[in-house]
Amino acid sequence: MQQIVIYVRLVIIFLIVIQCCLLGSAYAKVLNSGLNKDDQLTSTELSTNNPNQCRQLLVGGAQTWFPYAFLDQQGKQVGIGYEVTELVFRDLNIDIKYREPIPWRRLTEELSVGKLDLLVANYWTEQRAQRWLMTNEFASEALNIFTLKNQQFDFTQLSDLVNKRGVVTRGLALGAELEAYRSKLELRDVSGHKQGFTMLNRKRADYLILAKYSALPYLRQKQNHNIVALSQPLSQYSVRMSFSKQSRCRHLFDDFNQVLTRRVADGSVERIVNKYLTEAKIVSSSD
């Protein structure tokens, strides 16, 4: 009889413990729902604290930056940056998804706040290096000054551009030195590379500032055969990729950088670069 009483008491105690647990869980939910939004972890913060949450990265790039990130005639996102990104993440066995094409300014804003995980190609600047996690260099190219053949001028320093009408594609990183000097120049932003070449041909501008490779498809078009680059480059660009500092996948940065460096060293990246430059020559010669 005494054993039965003990058994009944244990059952009662067990039921009381279960009830307390259920009430505690419900109370916790009520408390959590009463927290301010700023007091709760965001989905990005939760994912960052748990690397297993990073199963796919959202990547994006420019729409008109040949040969690194641009849209082909079918509207597909292509370029050196995309192919190198795919190569590295394939080595890391990580899936990626392309972000729908959007204007460059919005793209960089999304990278800064963590809506975009990776930018497939961008020039290095000190300001960008402070805002983003920038990889090692995977390519470089010159920033050139282009003029009509019969309107070439000597260029050795920025003051040689004073009193001349210049054009540059909106959003192009010019570097700290030129940006600081820009107020002394008559330098107009245009919406795209094609508009810049058109203004040169119509003599509405004296020079165009553009990266060497970006100019290549246009220089090979028949209507632009009278346009040349001055012998002295304006500056030299370092091309990188950039992770968002707010990305849930930022813990992959070091591994990504190591694989990228190895792929540059083994010639894989150079082969991708040469493929795009060769294709540009073939397409342009048929225009």
C-alpha positions as CSV (number, residue, x, y, z in Angstrom):
1,M,0.0,0.0,0.0
2,Q,2.8,2.4,0.9
3,Q,4.5,1.8,-2.5
4,I,1.2,2.7,-4.3
5,V,1.1,6.0,-2.4
6,I,4.7,6.8,-3.3
7,Y,4.0,6.0,-7.0
8,V,1.0,8.3,-7.1
9,R,3.0,11.1,-5.5
10,L,5.7,10.7,-8.2
11,V,3.1,10.9,-10.9
12,I,1.6,14.0,-9.5
13,I,5.0,15.7,-9.2
14,F,5.8,14.7,-12.8
15,L,2.6,16.3,-14.1
16,I,3.3,19.5,-12.1
17,V,6.8,19.8,-13.7
18,I,5.3,19.3,-17.2
19,Q,2.7,22.0,-16.6
20,C,5.4,24.4,-15.3
21,C,7.5,23.9,-18.4
22,L,4.6,24.6,-20.7
23,L,3.7,27.7,-18.9
24,G,7.3,28.9,-18.9
25,S,7.5,28.4,-22.7
26,A,4.3,30.4,-23.3
27,Y,5.6,33.2,-21.0
28,A,8.8,33.4,-22.9
29,K,6.9,33.8,-26.1
30,V,4.9,36.6,-24.6
31,L,8.0,38.4,-23.4
32,N,9.7,38.0,-26.8
33,S,6.7,39.4,-28.6
34,G,6.9,42.5,-26.4
35,L,10.6,43.2,-27.3
36,N,11.4,46.2,-29.5
37,K,12.5,45.3,-33.0
38,D,16.0,46.6,-32.2
39,D,16.2,44.1,-29.2
40,Q,15.6,41.1,-31.4
41,L,18.2,39.3,-33.5
42,T,17.7,39.8,-37.2
43,S,17.8,36.9,-39.6
44,T,21.2,38.2,-40.9
45,E,22.6,38.2,-37.4
46,L,21.3,34.7,-36.6
47,S,22.8,33.4,-39.8
48,T,26.1,35.1,-39.2
49,N,26.4,33.5,-35.8
50,N,25.6,30.1,-37.3
51,P,27.8,29.4,-40.4
52,N,25.6,26.5,-41.3
53,Q,22.9,29.0,-42.4
54,C,25.1,30.0,-45.4
55,R,24.1,27.5,-48.0
56,Q,23.8,29.9,-51.0
57,L,25.3,33.3,-51.7
58,L,23.5,36.1,-53.6
59,V,26.0,37.7,-56.1
60,G,25.7,40.6,-58.5
61,G,27.6,42.8,-60.8
62,A,27.5,45.8,-63.2
63,Q,25.4,45.7,-66.4
64,T,27.7,47.4,-68.8
65,W,31.3,46.9,-67.6
66,F,33.0,44.9,-70.3
67,P,34.7,42.5,-69.9
68,Y,34.1,42.0,-66.1
69,A,30.3,42.2,-65.6
70,F,27.8,43.0,-68.3
71,L,24.6,41.8,-70.0
72,D,25.0,40.0,-73.4
73,Q,22.6,40.4,-76.3
74,Q,20.1,38.0,-74.7
75,G,20.2,39.9,-71.4
76,K,22.3,37.2,-69.6
77,Q,24.7,38.3,-66.9
78,V,28.2,37.4,-68.1
79,G,31.8,38.5,-67.8
80,I,35.2,37.6,-66.2
81,G,33.9,38.5,-62.7
82,Y,31.0,36.1,-62.9
83,E,33.1,33.2,-64.4
84,V,35.8,33.6,-61.8
85,T,33.3,33.8,-59.0
86,E,31.7,30.5,-60.2
87,L,35.1,28.9,-60.5
88,V,36.1,29.7,-56.9
89,F,32.7,28.7,-55.3
90,R,32.7,25.5,-57.3
91,D,36.1,24.7,-55.7
92,L,34.5,25.5,-52.3
93,N,31.4,23.5,-53.1
94,I,29.1,26.5,-52.4
95,D,26.0,27.4,-54.4
96,I,25.5,30.9,-55.7
97,K,22.5,32.8,-57.1
98,Y,22.6,35.8,-59.4
99,R,20.8,38.9,-58.3
100,E,18.5,40.4,-60.8
101,P,20.3,43.3,-62.7
102,I,19.8,46.7,-61.0
103,P,21.6,50.0,-61.4
104,W,25.2,50.1,-60.0
105,R,24.5,52.6,-57.2
106,R,21.7,50.4,-55.8
107,L,23.9,47.3,-56.2
108,T,26.6,48.9,-54.0
109,E,24.1,50.0,-51.5
110,E,22.8,46.5,-51.2
111,L,26.3,45.2,-50.7
112,S,27.0,47.7,-47.9
113,V,23.9,46.6,-45.9
114,G,24.2,42.9,-46.5
115,K,21.3,42.4,-49.0
116,L,23.9,41.3,-51.5
117,D,26.6,38.9,-50.4
118,L,29.2,39.4,-53.1
119,L,30.1,41.9,-55.8
120,V,31.8,40.0,-58.6
121,A,34.1,42.8,-59.8
122,N,35.0,46.3,-58.7
123,Y,37.9,48.7,-58.8
124,W,39.9,49.1,-55.5
125,T,39.5,52.4,-53.8
126,E,40.4,53.3,-50.2
127,Q,36.8,54.2,-49.5
128,R,35.5,50.9,-50.8
129,A,38.2,49.0,-48.8
130,Q,36.8,50.5,-45.6
131,R,33.2,49.6,-46.5
132,W,33.6,46.1,-47.9
133,L,35.8,43.0,-47.6
134,M,37.9,43.2,-50.7
135,T,39.7,40.2,-52.1
136,N,43.2,40.1,-53.5
137,E,43.6,41.5,-57.0
138,F,42.6,39.1,-59.8
139,A,43.0,41.6,-62.7
140,S,44.3,45.0,-63.5
141,E,43.9,47.6,-66.3
142,A,44.7,51.1,-67.2
143,L,42.3,54.1,-67.1
144,N,42.9,55.9,-70.4
145,I,42.1,59.2,-72.0
146,F,40.6,58.9,-75.5
147,T,40.5,61.6,-78.2
148,L,39.9,62.0,-81.9
149,K,43.1,61.3,-83.9
150,N,43.3,64.9,-85.1
151,Q,42.7,66.3,-81.6
152,Q,45.4,64.5,-79.5
153,F,47.2,66.6,-76.9
154,D,50.2,66.1,-74.6
155,F,49.2,64.7,-71.3
156,T,51.6,64.2,-68.3
157,Q,49.6,65.7,-65.4
158,L,46.0,66.5,-64.5
159,S,46.5,70.2,-65.2
160,D,46.8,69.3,-68.9
161,L,43.1,68.6,-68.9
162,V,42.1,72.1,-67.7
163,N,40.1,74.1,-70.2
164,K,39.2,71.0,-72.1
165,R,35.7,69.3,-72.3
166,G,35.7,65.8,-70.9
167,V,33.2,63.1,-70.4
168,V,33.1,60.0,-68.2
169,T,30.6,57.3,-67.6
170,R,28.5,57.9,-64.5
171,G,29.6,55.7,-61.5
172,L,33.1,55.1,-62.8
173,A,35.7,55.1,-60.0
174,L,38.2,57.7,-60.9
175,G,40.6,57.4,-57.9
176,A,41.2,59.8,-55.0
177,E,43.6,62.1,-56.9
178,L,41.4,62.7,-59.9
179,E,38.2,63.1,-57.7
180,A,40.0,65.7,-55.6
181,Y,41.1,67.6,-58.8
182,R,37.7,67.2,-60.6
183,S,36.3,70.6,-59.4
184,K,39.0,72.3,-61.6
185,L,37.9,70.3,-64.7
186,E,35.0,70.6,-67.1
187,L,34.2,66.9,-66.7
188,R,30.6,65.8,-67.5
189,D,28.9,62.5,-66.5
190,V,27.2,60.5,-69.3
191,S,24.8,57.5,-68.9
192,G,27.0,55.0,-70.8
193,H,30.1,54.3,-72.8
194,K,28.3,54.6,-76.1
195,Q,27.2,58.1,-75.4
196,G,30.8,59.1,-74.6
197,F,32.0,57.9,-77.9
198,T,29.2,59.6,-79.7
199,M,30.0,62.9,-78.1
200,L,33.7,62.6,-79.1
201,N,32.7,61.9,-82.7
202,R,30.3,64.9,-82.8
203,K,33.1,67.0,-81.2
204,R,30.9,67.9,-78.2
205,A,33.8,66.7,-76.0
206,D,37.5,66.9,-76.3
207,Y,38.3,63.7,-74.4
208,L,36.7,60.6,-72.9
209,I,37.9,58.9,-69.7
210,L,37.4,55.1,-69.9
211,A,39.2,51.9,-68.9
212,K,41.2,50.2,-71.6
213,Y,39.3,46.9,-71.8
214,S,35.9,48.6,-71.5
215,A,36.8,50.7,-74.6
216,L,37.9,47.8,-76.7
217,P,34.6,46.7,-78.2
218,Y,33.8,50.4,-79.1
219,L,37.2,51.1,-80.6
220,R,36.8,48.2,-83.0
221,Q,33.5,49.5,-84.3
222,K,33.8,51.2,-87.7
223,Q,32.3,54.5,-86.6
224,N,35.0,54.8,-83.9
225,H,38.1,54.1,-86.0
226,N,39.2,57.7,-85.7
227,I,39.4,57.5,-81.9
228,V,42.6,56.7,-80.1
229,A,44.0,56.5,-76.5
230,L,46.7,58.9,-75.5
231,S,50.0,57.2,-74.8
232,Q,50.1,58.2,-71.1
233,P,47.4,56.4,-69.0
234,L,45.5,58.4,-66.4
235,S,46.0,55.8,-63.7
236,Q,46.1,52.0,-63.1
237,Y,43.2,50.0,-61.8
238,S,43.2,47.0,-59.5
239,V,40.2,44.8,-60.0
240,R,38.9,42.9,-57.0
241,M,35.8,41.1,-55.7
242,S,34.0,42.3,-52.5
243,F,32.1,40.5,-49.8
244,S,29.6,42.5,-47.7
245,K,30.8,43.0,-44.1
246,Q,27.1,42.4,-43.1
247,S,26.8,39.2,-45.1
248,R,25.7,36.0,-43.4
249,C,28.4,34.3,-45.4
250,R,31.3,36.6,-44.6
251,H,33.0,33.8,-42.7
252,L,33.8,32.3,-46.2
253,F,36.0,35.4,-47.1
254,D,39.4,34.0,-46.2
255,D,38.8,30.6,-47.9
256,F,37.5,32.4,-51.0
257,N,40.5,34.6,-51.1
258,Q,42.9,31.7,-50.8
259,V,41.2,29.8,-53.6
260,L,41.1,32.9,-55.8
261,T,44.8,33.5,-55.3
262,R,45.6,29.9,-56.2
263,R,43.4,30.2,-59.4
264,V,45.2,33.4,-60.4
265,A,48.6,31.7,-59.9
266,D,47.7,28.5,-61.9
267,G,46.6,30.6,-64.9
268,S,42.9,29.8,-64.7
269,V,41.9,33.5,-64.4
270,E,44.2,34.6,-67.2
271,R,42.5,32.0,-69.5
272,I,39.1,33.5,-68.7
273,V,40.3,37.0,-69.3
274,N,41.9,36.1,-72.7
275,K,38.7,34.3,-73.7
276,Y,36.6,37.5,-73.3
277,L,39.2,39.7,-75.0
278,T,39.4,37.3,-78.0
279,E,35.6,37.2,-78.3
280,A,35.5,41.0,-78.2
281,K,37.8,41.2,-81.2
282,I,35.8,38.6,-83.2
283,V,32.4,40.3,-82.5
284,S,33.7,43.8,-83.1
285,S,35.3,42.9,-86.4
286,S,31.9,41.7,-87.7
287,D,30.1,45.0,-86.8
